[in-house]
Amino acid sequence: MIRDFHHTVLLVTNIQRSLDFYCGTLGFELISADDDRRGPFLDQMFALDDVLIKLALVRGGGEIIELIEPVSPPELLHTDASSHRFGIARIGFEVDDIDNMVLDLTAQGVEFLSPVVDMTVGHYAGGKVVFFRDPDGILLELQQPAVPGQIT
C-alpha cells in the first residue's frame, strides 16, 4: 500500500537554469545538488553503462521535485515526451494569492498562457487558476482554491 507521495522527477536540459527558475523565481528550497552523480547504482537502475547525471532536489511546500539533467550515455538523453495523449500533463501548485503571485512572476519574466481564470464548475467553483511553463517547456499550474487546502 502506498503510504505517501515521495517526489516528482523532471528531466531538464540545464540544471542551473532550472535551479534558478524553481528556487530563484518560484521560491523553492534547494535541498541538495550534485553535478557529478554516477556509479554502479545508477548503471543498474537505468540498465546502462557509465551513467552520468546532474541532480538537484528542491522543495515547494511539502513536496519534493527532483531535477535531473542527463549527461551520458546518449541512450539516457531521451525524455518522457511523446506524441501520445497520455502521461504527465502538468504539475499544479497551490497559492494563497494568485493575482499577486502572477504579478510578481510576470515581473521576473515568467509568461503565462492566459490571464488568471475564475473556476466555475463543480468542486472547482470559486477558485482561480493559471498555466505557465518552466524553462524546458514543462507545463505548470498555479491554483488558488476557494478554500485553502481544498482538493480540487
Secondary structure, 3 states (H helix, E strand, C coil): CCCCCCCEEEECCCHHHHHHHHHHHCCCEEEEEEEEEECHHHHHHHCCCCCEEEEEEEEECCEEEEEEEEEECHHHHCCCCCCCCCCCCCEEEECCCHHHHHHHHHHCCCCECCCCEECCCHHHCCCEEEEEECCCCCEEEEEECCCCCCCC
